[in-house]
Structure formats: structure tokens, C-alpha cells
């Protein structure tokens, strides 16, 4: 299911895979000054989740590919995704990189990555 939510300050896109118990959420700000990475990204993937029983079966990859297609359809050129080492293991950061995301902002145990769609 793909759902567009129209908020006062943004559009939020929610993609859910109910069969495999996964979801991904994206924030698309209306105002230029709210764009991630000082305006380098038009949207931000801020939540990606797959139930433990369904991990390792490319559910997350499918969710990311689905939301990237939806973002392209909406005219989005660049998307950012954040990785936080306090919540996610290092292999997740490397997985994002294999999907074409490049590190642009580094912090203590966190990183923001960017991909041109």
C-alpha cells in the first residue's frame, strides 16, 4: 500500500508491505529551508522497518525501491537517508551504500546519505 499524507508543512509518503510486515516513510518538505542536507535533498527517508521474522528476504530492498519509484513519480530528484549507529548496526550503513547512497554528513555514530534518483 502506498499512502500520501498531506500535512501543513510537508507531504509524507508511507509504503507498507503488510504480507511481510514492513514499512518505509518519507518526508517531503514544502519549504526549501526545511530540505535535508542544507537543501541538497528534496526528501528524507526517516523510517524503514521490517519485522524480524521477515528480515533477510529483501523486503527492505523492495520497500526502498518502491518508495524511490514513487518519489521519482512525484518529481523528486534527490533523497536522503539517515543512519544512526545507536539504533542500527554498521552493516546497515554499508547496505545503504550498496544501494547507491553516498555519505554526505557525518556525526558521532551517525551519518546522512544522499542518492540521486
Secondary structure, DSSP 8 states (H G I E B T S, - for coil): -EEEEE-SSEEEEEEEETTTTEEEEEEEESSGGGSTGGGT-SEEEEEEEE-GGGTTSSHHHHHHHHHHHHHHHTT--EEEEEEETTTS-HHHHHHHHHTT-EEEEEETTEEEEEEE-
